[in-house]
């Protein structure tokens, strides 16, 4: 079956201006143009549009979608399998969140009382979404989409015990960083211990570790004023730069 741009727009719930833009950037070209100058889309274009919209649901940029789908090794079936897996993971997160809401409603109505930990089940997604909004594109540009998604997946699947341990380690890290800074020696025993603890803290969310990536992250703490402000506020002015130097010294060894 063939569709005009108007009919495809209504079928897919996508505006005609969006379809025209997709044509302009080479993301979705029409099958042909009619003698009257109208864009005509066929079955292959409908399938490609469906794939594009799947990617968009997973927050891929248009550049990323085009790059993936134009790759000679792109496999539509494998892509669908991957999409399904991500959606199933999201489904589990939503179901857990619904259970938490239901339990909270039950407690509010005089039913079973929740523990403090139970009140936050399923809410780690909110922290991931906040980080995604603030830093998502930047860290993807720096570390690649695959690495970032793997890290997010590891964080989302973290047990409560590991999540608590990671939070406690973050507090301890700030304290040790403040103490190490007092020595003024970013290559000293205290500074190296801070860098080693920072590596351990990263292991909660990083699927793999490399000294190069660790140094790159440390440099980002200094280059990005948001990270600099966080560390300088937590451990004192110059903390981000001191931590970077400590990490460089640690990874050099």
N, C-alpha and C positions, 0 to 999 in steps of 0.2 A: 504493500500500500504506500502511496505517496502523499505528502502533506505540504501545503503551502506554509509559509512562515507563521501566518495567523493561526492555522489549525494546529501546528506543532506547539505553538505558544500555549494554546488552550489545553492541549493534551498533557503537556509536561508541567504546566504551571510556571512557565518561565516567560518573562516579557519578550516582546519582539525586539526591543532595543538590545536586550542581553544577547539574543540569538544573532543579531547583526554584529554586535561586538565580537562574539565568538568567531564569526566569519572573518572579521577584519584582522584578528590576531592569529588566524589559522588554526584555532582550536577545534572549530566545528564548521567545515565547509559544506554547503548544500550539495546534493547529488548533481544538480544541474540548475540552470537558470532558464525559465520559460521564454518564449518569444516576446512575451510582454514585459520581461525583465524581472519576474517574480522568482524568488528562491524556492526551489522544490527539494524536499528532503525525502529520502527513501528509508528502507529498513535498516541499512548499515548506519545511517546517520542517527536514526532513532536509538539504536543500540549504543552508539558512541555518546549520545547525549545522556543516556541513562548512566553510563560509566562516569561521565563528568560530574553528574549530580551526586553520585555515590561518593566520589572523591571530595566534593565540596562539603558533604555532610560530615566528613572526617577532618575538616578544617585545612585541607590542602589549598595552597594558593593556585591561581590560574597558571602561573609559570611552572609550578611543580607538576600540575596535572598535564600540561602540554608536554613537558619534558618526558614524563613517564609514558604517556600514551603514544608519543612519537618515537619512542625507543624501538629499534628493530626487534628487540627481544621481549617487547611487551606482550604479555599473555593475558587476555581478557578473563579466561577461566581462573587462572591463579589469582588475578586481582580480585575477582568476586569472592574467592575462598578467603583471601586476606580481609576483605571488607566484612565478611560474615563473622570472622573471628573477633574483629574489633567490636562489632555490634553486640556479639554475645557477651563480651567483657563488659561493655557499657550496660547491657541488660542486667548482669549480675550486680553491678554497682547500684543501678536504680532499684532493683528488688531489695537490696540490703538497706537502702535509704528509706524505702517504703516501710520495711519492717521496723526501722528505728522510729519513723513517724507514728506508726500504729502503736508501738510500745509507749511512746510519749503521750499519745492520746489516752491510752488505757490508764497510765499513771495519773494524768490530769483529771480523769473521771473517777478517781478513787480506787483504781485497780492496782496491779502489781507495781511496786516501786522499782525504778531502774537504778543500776549502779552508775556512778559518774562515767565510767568507761563505756557503758552501754549507750549513754546519751550521745556519744560521738561516733558511733559505728556508721560507716558509710560517708562520713563528712570529710574524709581526706581528699575526696574529689574536689571539694571547694578550694582547698589549698592548691591543688594542681591547676585548677582553672584560673585562680588568681595569678599564679606564676606564669601560666601560659599567656595571659593578657599582658603582663608586664614585660616578660622576657622571651616569650615563645619564639618570635621570628629571629631575634638576635642570636639565641643559642643554637637555633637550627642552622643559621648561616655559618656559625663558628664551628659547630661539632657535627652537623649533618642531621637530617630528619630521623634516620634509623637509630642513631645513638640516643637522641632525645626521647623518641617514642619508647625505646627499650628501658630507659631510665624511669620514665613516667609509669610504665607498666610494673616495674619492680617496686616503685613506691606505692602504687595503688594496691598491690598484692601483699604489702608488708603486714606482718602480724602485729597485734596490739603491743606485745612485749617488745618487739624490735622498734616499733614507733616510739614507745616510751623511752627505750634505751637511746635512740637517736636524739630525742629531745634533751635528755639528761646530758648526753655527751656534748651537745651544742652549748649548754650552760657551762659545763666544765671547760670546754675549749675557750670560751670567752675569758674565764677566770685565769687560766694558764697563760693565755695571750697577754693579759694585763701584767701578770707577774714577770713574764719573759721580757716584755718591753721595758720594764724597770731596770733590767740589766744593760740595756742598750746594745746588746750583742745578738744580731740576727743569725749568727753562726754558732752561738753558745749551746750548751746542753739543754737549757730550758726552751730555747727557740726551736731546736731540732725535735724536742719532744712534742711541742705544739704542732709542728708540721706533720709528724708521724700520726698524731691524734686526728688531725684534719683528714689525712688519708683514710684512717679508719672510719671516720664519720662519713666520708664520701662513699665508702663501700656499701652503705645501707641503700643507696640509690643508684650507684654506678654499676652497670652490668660487668664492665671490665675496667681495668685501671692501666694507665700509662703515665710515666713521668712527664711526657710532653704535654698531655692533656691537663695534668695537674698544674704545671707551670702556666699553661695558657689560661686556666681558670683563675689562678692567683693574679695574673696580670690584669684580667678583666675586673677583679676587685678594685684595682687602682684606677683603671681607665674609665670605669663606669661610676659616676658620682653617686648613684643609688646604693651600690655595694659599699663604696668608700664611706658614705654617711652611716650605713648600718654598722660596720666594724668600728669606725671611729667613735660612734656613740656608745657602743657596747663595751669597748675596751680602751678607749682613749684616743686622742688625736694622733694620727700617724699609724694606727693599728693595721689598716689595710696594707700599707706599704711595708710595714714590718713583717706581716704575715707572708706577703709575697716573697720578700727576701729570705725568710726562714724556709719557705717551701722550695725555693730555688737551691738554697744551700743543702737542704735535705735530699732533694732529687739528684743533685750533683754527686752526693756520696753513695 
